[in-house]
């Protein structure tokens, strides 16, 4: 315990006055509060990061193998690939069937197999899932020797269908359903359930670890 000197005004004698240090109990309580705050901050930050990554994966269209690419369709042993773009929103953004906002949307269909480049191929975009829905964009059957079909249409919020038809023998049809400005929050919640549980478990383990005596502070006040 440290002491300081003071003068008694009556006797003029110098007396030692004890200076009280923070007790170990108060220090431990403060440390627990700090650890809890750090654990909460870690959990919140990780959840935000997971949500951000999920939304990016929903809308974004990264580089993956054809087997794992949700934008690839196969029929008759031949494959096509769909990409959608909204340059007015993001010049570099590439999407698939989940389109972030309504407005002018560019569709690009890649004919991945050479056989499709040697037969007439048509493209049709219509509202809803029934072919009787209102046609939004349509390209008549034609040959695409470079394997790329480009189309553009103004899409409002809602569901749309894209049908690519290769007029071979027999005809080959490839179907896509577009969701425009319709983030599926139920799907988001279900997809995040597993990661959130893992995050909570890891946060609890981190909290218990930080509380344990394995963490040694530079100054041990108990000594």
C-alpha positions in Angstrom: 0.0 0.0 0.0 1.4 3.5 -0.9 1.3 6.5 1.5 1.4 10.2 1.2 2.4 12.9 3.8 0.1 15.6 5.1 0.5 18.1 8.0 -1.7 18.2 11.0 -2.8 21.9 11.3 -3.0 21.7 15.2 0.3 19.8 16.0 2.2 20.5 12.9 3.2 16.9 12.8 3.6 15.2 9.4 1.3 12.2 9.1 1.1 9.4 6.6 -2.1 9.2 4.7 -2.8 5.8 3.0 -3.5 5.9 -0.7 -6.0 3.1 -1.6 -5.3 1.1 -4.7 -8.0 -0.5 -6.8 -8.8 -3.8 -5.3 -8.3 -7.1 -7.2 -12.0 -7.7 -6.9 -12.8 -4.5 -8.8 -10.2 -5.2 -11.4 -11.6 -8.7 -12.0 -15.1 -7.2 -12.4 -13.8 -4.6 -14.8 -12.0 -7.3 -16.8 -15.2 -9.4 -17.0 -17.1 -6.4 -18.4 -14.5 -5.8 -21.0 -14.4 -9.4 -22.0 -18.2 -9.5 -22.4 -18.2 -6.3 -24.5 -15.5 -7.7 -26.7 -17.4 -11.0 -27.2 -20.6 -9.1 -28.1 -18.8 -6.9 -30.5 -17.1 -9.9 -32.1 -20.5 -11.7 -32.5 -22.2 -8.6 -34.0 -19.3 -8.0 -36.4 -19.2 -11.6 -37.6 -23.0 -11.7 -38.1 -22.8 -8.5 -40.2 -19.9 -10.0 -42.2 -21.8 -13.2 -42.8 -25.0 -11.3 -43.9 -22.9 -9.1 -46.3 -21.2 -12.1 -47.8 -24.5 -13.9 -48.2 -26.2 -11.0 -50.0 -23.2 -10.7 -52.2 -23.4 -14.3 -53.1 -27.1 -14.2 -53.8 -26.8 -11.3 -56.2 -23.3 -11.7 -57.4 -22.1 -14.2 -59.9 -18.6 -15.3 -59.1 -16.2 -17.6 -61.0 -17.2 -21.2 -60.2 -17.0 -24.5 -62.1 -19.7 -25.3 -64.6 -20.9 -28.2 -62.4 -21.6 -25.8 -59.5 -22.8 -22.8 -61.6 -26.5 -22.2 -60.9 -26.8 -20.3 -64.2 -25.9 -23.3 -66.4 -28.7 -25.4 -67.9 -28.4 -28.7 -69.7 -30.6 -30.4 -72.3 -29.8 -33.2 -74.7 -26.2 -33.2 -73.5 -25.7 -29.5 -74.5 -25.3 -26.6 -72.0 -26.1 -22.9 -72.0 -25.2 -20.2 -69.5 -27.1 -17.1 -68.6 -25.7 -13.8 -67.3 -27.7 -10.7 -66.5 -26.4 -7.1 -66.1 -27.7 -3.8 -64.9 -25.0 -1.3 -65.9 -27.1 1.6 -64.6 -26.7 0.1 -61.1 -23.2 -1.4 -61.3 -21.0 -1.4 -64.3 -19.1 -4.5 -63.2 -22.0 -6.3 -61.6 -22.9 -9.7 -63.0 -26.0 -11.5 -61.9 -27.9 -14.6 -62.7 -31.6 -15.2 -61.8 -31.6 -12.9 -58.7 -31.7 -9.4 -60.1 -31.2 -6.7 -57.5 -33.5 -3.9 -58.9 -36.0 -3.2 -61.5 -35.1 -1.3 -64.7 -33.2 -2.0 -67.9 -31.6 -5.4 -67.8 -29.2 -7.0 -70.3 -29.3 -10.7 -70.8 -26.4 -12.7 -72.3 -26.7 -16.3 -73.2 -23.6 -18.3 -73.9 -24.0 -21.4 -76.0 -21.3 -23.5 -74.4 -21.4 -26.5 -76.8 -20.5 -26.1 -80.5 -23.5 -28.2 -81.5 -25.8 -25.3 -80.4 -23.9 -22.9 -82.7 -24.9 -24.9 -85.7 -28.7 -24.7 -85.2 -31.2 -21.8 -85.0 -31.7 -20.6 -81.4 -34.4 -18.3 -80.1 -34.8 -16.4 -76.9 -38.0 -15.3 -75.1 -38.6 -13.4 -71.9 -42.1 -13.2 -70.4 -43.8 -12.4 -67.1 -44.6 -15.1 -64.6 -44.1 -18.8 -65.1 -46.7 -19.4 -67.7 -45.8 -19.0 -71.4 -49.1 -17.2 -71.8 -47.6 -14.3 -69.8 -46.8 -11.0 -71.3 -43.8 -11.1 -73.6 -41.1 -8.6 -72.5 -38.4 -9.4 -74.9 -38.0 -11.8 -77.8 -35.3 -12.8 -80.3 -36.4 -14.9 -83.3 -34.5 -18.1 -84.1 -31.1 -17.4 -85.7 -27.6 -18.8 -86.0 -25.0 -17.6 -83.5 -21.7 -18.8 -84.7 -19.9 -16.9 -82.0 -22.0 -18.7 -79.3 -23.3 -15.5 -77.7 -26.9 -14.2 -77.7 -27.5 -10.7 -76.4 -30.9 -9.2 -75.4 -32.2 -6.3 -73.4 -35.5 -5.6 -71.7 -37.0 -3.3 -69.1 -38.0 -5.5 -66.1 -40.3 -4.3 -63.3 -40.4 -5.9 -59.9 -41.7 -9.5 -60.0 -41.2 -12.9 -61.5 -40.1 -13.5 -65.1 -39.2 -16.6 -67.2 -36.5 -16.9 -69.8 -36.8 -19.7 -72.4 -33.9 -20.5 -74.8 -34.9 -22.8 -77.6 -32.6 -24.6 -79.9 -34.4 -25.8 -83.0 -32.7 -29.1 -83.4 -34.1 -32.6 -83.8 -35.6 -32.8 -81.2 -35.8 -29.2 -80.1 -33.9 -28.3 -76.9 -35.4 -25.9 -74.4 -33.6 -24.2 -71.5 -35.7 -22.5 -68.8 -34.7 -19.8 -66.2 -36.9 -18.0 -63.7 -35.8 -14.5 -62.9 -36.6 -12.7 -59.6 -36.4 -9.0 -60.0 -36.1 -6.8 -56.8 -37.4 -9.8 -54.8 -34.8 -10.8 -52.1 -36.1 -13.9 -50.5 -35.8 -13.1 -46.8 -37.0 -16.5 -45.7 -34.2 -18.1 -47.7 -31.7 -15.7 -46.3 -32.8 -16.6 -42.7 -32.6 -20.3 -43.4 -29.2 -20.0 -45.0 -27.9 -17.9 -42.1 -29.2 -20.2 -39.4 -26.3 -22.6 -39.5 -23.5 -20.0 -39.7 -25.2 -17.9 -36.9 -25.3 -21.0 -34.6 -21.6 -21.7 -35.3 -20.7 -18.0 -34.7 -22.6 -18.1 -31.3 -20.7 -21.2 -30.3 -17.4 -19.8 -31.3 -18.2 -16.6 -29.4 -19.1 -18.5 -26.3 -15.8 -20.5 -26.5 -13.9 -17.2 -27.0 -15.6 -15.7 -24.0 -14.8 -18.7 -21.8 -11.2 -18.7 -23.0 -10.7 -15.0 -22.3 -12.2 -15.6 -18.8 -9.8 -18.4 -18.1 -6.5 -18.1 -16.3 -4.7 -18.8 -19.5 -4.8 -15.0 -20.2 -2.0 -13.4 -18.1 -2.0 -9.6 -17.8 1.3 -7.7 -17.7 0.7 -6.5 -14.1 -0.7 -9.0 -11.6 -2.3 -6.9 -8.9 -2.7 -9.9 -6.6 1.0 -9.9 -5.9 
